[in-house]
Amino acid sequence: MSSTHTTLRRAVRRTTVVTALTAAGLLTASGSAFAHVTVHPDSYPKGATDGTLTFRVPNEENNAATTKVQVFLPTDHPIPSVLVTPEPGWTAQVKTTKLKNPIKTDDGAINEAVSQITWTKGTIQPGKYQDFSVAFGQLPDDTSQLSFKTLQTYSDGKVVRWIEEPKAGQAEPENPAPVLHLTKAADESATSSSAAPKASTAASGDSTTRTLGVAGLIAGVLGIGTAAVALYRSRSARP
């Protein structure tokens, strides 16, 4: 009987360790998803109109607050106009630049486009994040992705440069720039209504990740319970 009890105790310990490691792994994976500046949703159809982009900026420092965020919009594939969503405590400044190659539209040529958005006078405390949203008039239709290089300034003077562009088939760079993937639009109606479906898809992915994480923890707890019940029955059956 002593060997049976020893085996059950080892099983309980193993199950507990596995559960703890699973939880730690889930937390690590979750943390890595917020380890850099990202754009949401991460894809839109080419030429999409009247949509919204949200830049999520986490604070990775332990003893400093984020006090300034600068997002640089590409000018080789420009976005002609944006409207910035007011964020409490923050002040936004939008800069435009003159285009070398004007954008031709039915209403005439567009000679300027937004090149930079800067948020200041607010703070993102350690362990927190801030969403900065902008509405765009129209995305370009002549490229497959847009990179939004970003500078994040902390209260201690440190500046993190999120400017490295990910390359296909290569590992993610240390300081990747937020990337928006542009997909082929099926038709004009799909283009104009793309914002809601894409946001829903992103939310669904987050929900699935959380569900799998909870399921893993529940499985670990059930494993501990099963081992405990077996141990109790074994003791009860002992003469």
Protein Blocks (a to p, Z undefined) as FASTA:
>chain_A
ZZmmmmmmmmmmmmmmmmmmmmmmmmmmmmmmmmpccdddfbdcehiahiadddddddfb
fkbccfbdcddddfklccfbacddddehiacdddddddfbdcddfkbccfbdcfbdcdeh
iacdehiacddddddfbdcfkbfbdcdddddddfkopacddfbccdehiacdfbdcdddd
ddddfblmlmmmmmmmmmmmmmmmmmmmmmmmmmmmmmmmmmmmmmmmmmmmmmmmpZZ
